[in-house]
Amino acid sequence: MMNDMEKAIFDIIEEVYKCKYTGNVKVTKLGRGWEGYKVVIDLDNPDVPALQISADLEAEDFLKYVKQELISRQLHRVKFYKGIKIYPEDEERRTC
């Protein structure tokens, strides 16, 4: 079940990037004497670790901080490519 902070993050993503995000978002309190929050945004790519943003801020200020971070990171421009190295001995075995 989505809590209020997670819903707010989804709303911020939609506002910043003008599209709906369907991946996973998890917001947790920092704990251990810290008052802030950490958000983990899965980028739906097994080769790329999740994006983590954390700050020792109250909820309202944390959401503003996340918005600024998402604006500056321009995630809507990120593209993933997979490269495979072909060794010279493998080229001899390939046929066209």
MOQUI-V386370 format. One record per backbone hydrogen bond with DSSP energy under -0.5 kcal/mol. NH is the residue of the N-H (numbers start at 0). CO is the residue of the C=O. If there is no record, write none. Layout:
nh:co
NH:CO
NH:CO
//
This chain:
nh:co
6:2
7:3
8:4
9:5
10:6
11:7
12:8
13:9
14:10
15:11
16:12
17:13
25:39
27:37
29:35
30:33
33:30
36:54
37:27
38:52
39:25
40:38
40:50
41:23
41:39
47:44
50:40
52:38
54:36
56:54
61:57
62:58
63:59
64:60
65:61
66:62
67:63
68:64
69:65
70:66
71:67
72:68
73:69
74:69
76:73
77:74
82:80
86:84
89:86
90:86
91:87
92:88
93:89
//
